Every structure is written in C-alpha cells, then in structure tokens.
Amino acid sequence: MAEEFSEVHKNYDYRLPAEFEEHEATWLSFPKNELTFPSSIIRKVQKTYCEIISALSHYEKVRILVDDEKHEQEVERLLEVNSAYNSNVEFYRIKSQDVWTRDYLPIFLVSSEMDKLGIVKWVFNAWGNKYDDLIPDNISGIEVARSIYESKGSEKAELFFPDMVLEGGSIDCDGKGILLTTEQCLLNKNRNPHLTKEEIEEKLKNYLNVQKIVWLRNGIVGDDTDGHVDDFCRFSEKCILIAHERNWLDENNNILNQNLKLLTKFVESEELDYEIKNLPMPDPLYDTDNKRLPASYANFYVANKIVLLPVFDSKHDTTAIEILAQAFPTREIVMIKSKELVYGLGGIHCITMQQPKINDD
C-alpha cells in the first residue's frame, strides 16, 4: 500500500485548516503511563479526562485510543461512572505509550472543496529522542493515519509521509496560510540536523500549503518539548493570543517579551488584520523536585462550540477566562482544572488532536 502514497507533496488543492474550523472528531489517548502521571495523581488525571470527554462529546465525536479489549472495558466503565459516555465516544484499539496525541498523530488538511481529507503523518522522535520509551508512539500515529485513510477510502482521503520530524504542538495556523512556530524547536539539531531553515520552510509549505511562516524565538520555562508554540501563542478568528509575563523578575518575562516584539513586527509589516491580545501567565507551579512546570492558559483547545481552557487555581484564572471569551465570542469557555495534567509536562492542547469535518456525501 505504501507505494500509493506520495513522498513529496506539493498539491495546492489542500490547505491546513485552523483549529477553530468545524471538526468531525477529537482524538485522545486515555492516560495510563505511571512514568508520566505517578500513581498518586493518575486517578485525578483520568477524572480530568472524563470531564474533557464529556464536554467534547456534546458537540463532536471523541475517538479514544485504548490498548486492547480489556483496556477499552476499563475506560468505558470509568466514563460511565463519571457520566461521560455516550454515542459520540468511540474506541480505537491502537496501542499507545502515552497521551500526547497532538505530537504523534497525523496533521489533517482539507481540500479546497472540503470534500477530501489530507492525512500528513510526520516523524515523531519523542522530542529529540528525550524519551526512548515513547518513540513507539510514532507507530501509533501511523496506525491512526492508515485507519482513517481506510475508513474514508481513496476518493475521500490521501495519505502523506514527509521525511521530517515535526510535532503538532510546535505549530499553529490561522487556516489562511500563516503558520506560527519557534526557532528553538524546529531548528533544534535533535529534530532534523540534516535540514537547513530554508529546507524546513520548504517542507512546511509543500506539505501543509502555508505561505507565510512566523518564526518566534523560544518557548516557556519548563517545556521539555524545546519551545512548542502552543504553550504561548495561538490564533483565533480575529486575534492572536500571546502569553505575557508582567513580573519582570519571572524567568519567562524576557522570553515572552521577545516573542511579543517579533509577533508585533510581523503583523505590522504584513499589515495583517489581527489584534494581538496578551494572555497572562498563571502563578508558577512546581513539581515535587521544585522544577518549574509549563503551566499556561495558551494551551487551550478549540472544539465545536466550546473552548477548553486550562485553569490552575491562580489569581489570573479570571482574567484568562475573560480574554478567551473575547477572542471566541461565539463559543462557551469551559474551564478544566489542570494542575495534575500539567504535572506530566503538557496541557489540554497537548493531549488533543482535531480531525476536521469534510463533506462525505
């Protein structure tokens, strides 16, 4: 089957849709890895998942990766106990190591007529080979890609395998050809040491059909993914939200100010019709070893009719809610308590991957 799929793709019939466009489904992998979430907190994380699944499944399909039949039955019982199981919840018996579907699942494109799905499966190397035990999730992503391709059929889907490491959390797109990313991540030698910046740009443009790439600098402190943009800078329909740390003594202050200057310069030079909105950072959170955790309101997830916003019992939670409500005025802001989730060094956006809706008629 592999010979049917292009290795080099420059088909401009496809585009990368924005997250806030309509979804068919959201993909998740139910938490089970106690190296990521120790036994003392994993039950709380699973309960958080139940809240997320309950909220999402009112408006779109929720597709959950489980290891096998036994695991599926365990997750189904847990969802039922927490009133989170309904007909929109679907299980896929595809084994995964961990929950970070944003980074190892395919990135989806839509055709210009919205009648065909482009399924682009990049290489996942566990954030620069940091976690050997999680590298098999690259295979999990391939299995999901092929499962979707087979369910849609060749008339409704096309599958692509770029020879490049890329995680979904390292980019954000407005659906109109502008892509946000960071130099710290995409130019890191632990990802694609054989590619220059220009070659990486060419790959992004060829496989995602984006025209302009905004190169921000570094990500927030505590982010072990080497600067994923979804922890500090995101698109909505009318604005770009960027995290801002007003406390000049905080170690994120200079990092985020530098990114704000780069973003402002790009928006002004391109004369873009985007308002830049500053999101506060929550009060710092630390793990049991006093290591800074990458808690951020920017790690929200935009679904059909709702936005899932991580909150942290911080004095800045209320301000973040107000700003997200302004940025997404037609959607309900659903607050998800995320202290335990961020202990695993990720957030709501990191554990979700949207599959855009196409016309299947």
N, C-alpha and C positions, 0 to 999 in steps of 0.2 A: 504493500500500500504506500510505502514511503515515497516511491518514485512519482506518485501523483502530486506531491506537494513541492512547491517551488522553494528553492534555497535562496534565491534572490527575488525580491518582490518590489516592483515599482508600479503598482497598479493604482492609478489615481481615481478609480471608481470607489475606493474605500476612504473612510475618514475615521479618526479617533473621536468618538462622542464624549461629551462632558459627562461627568458622573451624575449631574442633575437632570439629564435626559431620562426618558422612561426606561425602566428595567423590566425584563422578563423575570429575573431572579437575582437573588444574592446567594453567593457560595460561602460556606463556612466549614471549618473542621472542628469537631467538638473536642474540648480540652481534655487531655488525659496524661500529658507528659509531666511527670513529677520533678523532672530536672528543671523545667521551666516554671511550674507552679507547684511548690512543695505541698506535702500532704496537709499542712496546717492551713493552706489557703485555697487549695484546688476546688473544694466544695463551694466556696464563695464565688470563685470564678465561674464555675458551672452554673450557679444560680444567676449570675450576671448574664451568661449566655441565654438562659431561659427568658430573661427579660428582653434581651435583644431580639430573639427569635419571635417572641410573642408580638412585639411591636412591628417587626418587619412583615410577618405573615398576614397581617391585616390588609396589606397593600400589594404584595408580590410573592412569588414563590421563594421559599427558603430551601436551598439544597445543601444537605449536610453530609460531609464525608465521615464514614464510620469504617472501622477495620474489617468487620465481619458481621455475621448474623447475630451473634451474642452481643457484640458491642451495640448494634442497632437496637436490640431489645432493651438494653440498659438505658440508652439515651432516650428512647421513646417513653419508657416509664418515668424517667426524670422530667421530661417535658410535660407529661400528663399530670404528674403531681403538682407541677408549677403552672398549670393551666396554659401551657404554651404549645400544645399540639393541636393541629387542625389539618384540613385537607390541603393547605398550601405548603406544608412541610414535607419534603421529600428526602429520602436517604439514598446515598450512593455508596456502595461497598467498595471503596477505593482506599487502600491503606495509606495513612499519612503519619509522619513523625510528630508534627506539631501544628499549631493553629494559624500560622502566618500566611494565609491564603493570598493575601494581597501581593506577596512577593514571589510565590512559586506557581500560581495558577496562570493561565494564559491571559493576555490583554486582548480585549474584544474591539473589533472595528465593525462599522456598518456601511453598507453600500449606499450610493447616492440616492437610490430609490427606496432605501430602507427595507429591502426585500432579501438581503443576504448578509450573513454574518462572516466576518473575517476573524479567524482564531489564530492569534500570534503567540506562540509559545517560545519565550526566551529561555536562555540557560540560567538556572539557579544554582549558585555555588555556596549557599549558606553565608552570604555577606562576606565574601572574600575568604572562604574556607575557614571561618572562625569556629564553626561547629560541625565537626565531621559527622556526628550522628544525625544531623538534619539534612545533609546533602541528598539522601534518597527522596526528599520531597520534590526534587526536580522530576523524578519519575512519576510521582503522584500527579504533578501538573500535566505531564504528557498524557497520562491516562484520562484525566478530566477533559483535556483538549480533544482527544480521539473519541471519547464518549459523546461529547456534544456534536462533533462532526458526524458521527454515525447516526445520531438521533435526528439530525436535521437533514442529512443527505447532501450529496454534492451540488444539487441545484440551489440549496439554501445556505450552504456554508463552504468555506475554503480554509485550509489549514496551512500555516507557515511556521518554519523553524529557523529563525535567524541564528547565525553562529555568533552570538554575543550575549554576555551576561547582563541581565537587566532585571531589576525588581520593580514591581508596580508602585511601591511606596516611594520610589525615587523620582517619580514624575507626577505632574498634574496638568490637565489640559482643559481649555475652555470650549472645545468642540468646534472651534472656528480656525484651528491651525496654529494656535500658540501653546507652547509647552513650557512648563516650569521644571527646572531641575537644579542640581548643585554640582559644582566642580569637585567638592570633597568626595562625593560618591561616584559619579560617572567617570571621572578622570583618575580614580584611585587605581593604582597598579595591581591591587588584589582582585580587580574585576577583569579588565581587558588590557593587559600590558602590551599586547601586540597592536593595539589600535591607537591612533592619534585622536586628538579632539575633533579634527575635521572628519576623520573616518567614522567616529561615533555619531557625529551630527548627520552624516550621510545615511547611516543605518537607521537612525530615528526618522529621518524624513522619508526614506524609502519604504520602511515597514509600517509606519504609523501615519504617513501622509500629513505631517505637520510642516508648516512653512517657516515659523519663527521659534527659536529656542532661547529662553531667558536663562542665562547661566548665573544663578545666585552662588554664594560662596560656600558657607559651612552650615551644618545643622546644629541642633541644640545639644547642650551638655547632657551626657547620659545615654545618648542614642548610639547603640552599638552597631547600627547599620551604616555608619560613616556618612551621616548627613542626609537622611531622607527628607525630601521637601514636604511630605505630608505631615511632618511634625511642626511646621511653622508657616507655610504659605500655601493658600488654596484659592481656587476660583469659585465664585457664584455667578449667577447670570449677569449681574450688573456691577460687581465689585470684585476686588482681590483682597482677601483677608490675610494679613501677615502678623505673626506674633511679635509683640513688643514688650520689652522688659524695662520698666521705668526706674527701677532701682539700679543706680549706676555701680553699686557695689556687687551686684549679682554677676556671676560669670557669664550669663547669657546676654548681658547688656550690649557689649561691643559686637558680639556675633550678630545679633538681630538688628542692631543699628546699621551695620554694614550691608546686610541684606536689604533693608528698607531703602537705603540710598541707591543700591543697584536696581531695585524694582522701580523706584520712582523715576530714575533716569530713563529706563526702558519705556515706561508708559508715556512719559513726556516726549521722548524722541520719536516714538512711533505715533504720537497723537491718538492714543487709544481712548476709547470712551469707557474707561473703567475708573471707578472711585476706589482708592486704597483705604481700607479700614484696618485700624490697629486692634488686634486682639490682645488682651492682657495675658500674661503667663500666670498659672496658678502658683500658690505658695510652694516653695521647693519641697519635694518628697524624697526620702532616702530609704534604702533597703536596710537590712539588719547589720550590714557591714559598713553603714554610713556612706554608701555610694549613691550619688545623685541619680534619680530615676527620670526618664524622659516624659514627664507629665506635661501635656499640652492640650489646650482646647482646640487647636487646629487639627487634631487627629479625629475630627468628626466624620460621619458617614452620611451622605445624602441619598435617601431612598425615595420611592414613590410616596409623595405627600408628607413625608416626615424627614427630619434631620436628627440623627442620633448624636447627642453631644456628651462627651465625657465630662463629668464633674468630679470634684475632689474634696468636698467639704472645705473649700477655700473661700476667703472673703471676696475673691474675684469671680466666683461662680456666677453671681447675679449679673455682673457686667458682661460676661461672656454670653449668657443667655440672651440678653438684650441686643447685643451686636449680631448674633446669629439670627435672631428674629427679624432684624432689619435687612440682613443680607438675603434671607429666604422668606419673604413676606407671605408667600402662598403655602408654606409648609408649617406643620406643627413641630416645635422643638421638643424632642423627647430626651429628658435628662437620664443619663446612665451613670451611676456611681462606679468609678473606675480605679479606685485605689489599688485593689487587688489585681486587676487586669494589668495595670502598668508595672506591677512588680515583675512581670515577665518581660519587661523592656519593650512593650508595644501597647497599642491602644485599639479603639474601635475600628478605625480605618485599616489598621494593620491586619485585622482578623476577617475582613470582609472583601469580597470581590464581586462587582456587579456584572451581570450579563445583560446587555441592552436588548430591548424588545425590537424585533423585526416583524414585518408583515409576512405571516406564514401561509396566507391564503393562496 
